[in-house]
Amino acid sequence: MTSAPTPLPRPAAPPSRRRRTRGAAVTALVGAAAAVVLTGCSGLSFQDDICAGGEYPVLAVGSTGSACVEEGEKVPDGYTRYPEGKVPLKTDDTWDVYWRTHTVDEEGNVVEVPDAG
């Protein structure tokens, strides 16, 4: 008597399309989260406006202080408009950072502020 041959194991079924799609989505999310962590969220920077709509920024004469004035209103005493082309528009933009260490003196000259920064 001969015994019946041992059946060969069946090959594993290929993963379903849904399982492959879910795995790809998870991989993409993990990759995106890692990118945010590794870049310090630099790609997600948000900058606030220096002044609200309908206002313009002014610089305190002789110091690094600033204020916002309603459009159409005069610049208050002790303040001046920023020089043309050097107006900060957003927090931490080039000109906002610059005016942290510079100001305009009584004669209208741009000067570095001692002990600023």
C-alpha positions as CSV (number, residue, x, y, z in Angstrom):
1,M,0.0,0.0,0.0
2,T,1.3,3.4,-0.9
3,S,0.4,6.4,1.1
4,A,-1.1,9.4,-0.4
5,P,1.5,12.1,-1.2
6,T,1.8,15.0,1.3
7,P,0.2,18.1,-0.1
8,L,2.4,21.0,-0.8
9,P,1.7,24.1,1.3
10,R,-0.3,26.7,-0.5
11,P,1.4,29.9,-1.3
12,A,0.4,32.9,0.8
13,A,-2.3,35.0,-0.8
14,P,-1.2,38.3,-2.0
15,P,-2.2,41.2,0.2
16,S,-5.5,42.8,-0.8
17,R,-5.6,46.2,-2.5
18,R,-7.2,47.8,0.5
19,R,-4.4,46.5,2.8
20,R,-1.7,47.8,0.4
21,T,-3.4,51.2,0.2
22,R,-3.7,51.5,3.9
23,G,-0.1,50.6,4.4
24,A,1.0,53.2,1.9
25,A,-1.1,55.9,3.6
26,V,0.4,55.0,7.0
27,T,3.9,55.1,5.6
28,A,3.2,58.5,4.0
29,L,1.8,59.9,7.3
30,V,4.8,58.6,9.3
31,G,7.1,60.2,6.7
32,A,5.4,63.5,6.9
33,A,5.4,63.5,10.7
34,A,9.1,62.7,10.7
35,A,9.8,65.6,8.3
36,V,7.9,68.1,10.5
37,V,9.8,66.9,13.6
38,L,13.2,66.9,11.8
39,T,12.7,70.4,10.3
40,G,11.5,71.9,13.5
41,C,8.2,72.9,11.8
42,S,10.1,75.4,9.7
43,G,7.9,74.7,6.8
44,L,4.9,75.7,8.8
45,S,5.8,79.2,9.8
46,F,3.1,81.7,10.5
47,Q,3.8,85.4,10.8
48,D,1.4,87.9,12.3
49,D,0.9,91.3,10.6
50,I,2.7,94.1,12.4
51,C,-0.5,96.2,12.3
52,A,-4.1,95.4,11.7
53,G,-5.9,96.3,8.5
54,G,-6.4,100.0,8.1
55,E,-3.3,100.8,10.2
56,Y,0.3,101.6,9.5
57,P,3.4,101.1,11.7
58,V,5.4,103.9,13.2
59,L,8.8,103.9,15.0
60,A,9.5,105.6,18.3
61,V,12.2,108.3,17.7
62,G,15.4,107.4,19.6
63,S,14.3,103.9,20.7
64,T,13.2,100.5,19.2
65,G,9.6,101.0,20.3
66,S,6.8,101.1,17.7
67,A,3.1,101.6,17.4
68,C,0.3,101.3,14.9
69,V,-1.7,104.3,13.7
70,E,-5.0,104.4,12.0
71,E,-4.8,105.2,8.2
72,G,-5.4,108.9,7.7
73,E,-4.3,109.8,11.2
74,K,-1.2,111.9,11.9
75,V,2.0,110.3,13.4
76,P,1.9,110.9,17.1
77,D,4.6,113.1,18.8
78,G,7.7,111.1,19.5
79,Y,7.1,108.8,16.6
80,T,8.0,108.8,12.9
81,R,7.2,106.8,9.9
82,Y,9.6,104.1,8.9
83,P,11.9,105.0,6.0
84,E,10.5,104.1,2.7
85,G,11.3,100.5,1.7
86,K,12.3,99.6,5.3
87,V,8.8,99.1,6.8
88,P,8.2,95.9,8.8
89,L,5.0,94.2,7.6
90,K,5.1,90.8,9.4
91,T,6.6,89.7,12.8
92,D,10.1,88.5,12.4
93,D,10.4,89.6,8.8
94,T,13.7,91.2,7.7
95,W,12.7,94.8,8.7
96,D,11.1,93.8,12.0
97,V,14.4,92.1,13.0
98,Y,16.5,95.1,11.7
99,W,14.5,97.7,13.7
100,R,15.1,95.7,17.0
101,T,18.7,97.1,16.9
102,H,18.2,100.3,14.9
103,T,16.1,103.5,15.2
104,V,15.7,107.0,13.8
105,D,17.3,109.8,15.8
106,E,16.0,113.4,16.2
107,E,17.6,114.5,12.9
108,G,16.0,111.6,11.0
109,N,19.2,109.5,10.7
110,V,19.0,105.8,11.0
111,V,21.3,104.8,13.9
112,E,22.2,101.6,15.7
113,V,20.7,101.5,19.2
114,P,23.4,100.8,21.9
115,D,22.7,97.8,24.0
116,A,19.8,96.6,21.8
117,G,19.4,93.0,20.8
